[in-house]
């Protein structure tokens, strides 16, 4: 669940598994958090570079 849905999937899996297998529930939550952070880092690496550092770059007025 956390692999497919990230943080939301980790939270759902945690609440579903917390009574039957607390260790697996915590691991699912941790996987969801890690995948969420990795997604943010990748998005910042890709889209953060596309933001111009100065106003007017590439604009011919």
Buried (B, 14 or more C-beta within 10 A) or exposed (E): BBEEBBBEBBBBBBEEBBEEEEEEBBBBBEBBBBBBEEEEEEEEEEEEEEEEEEEEEEEEE
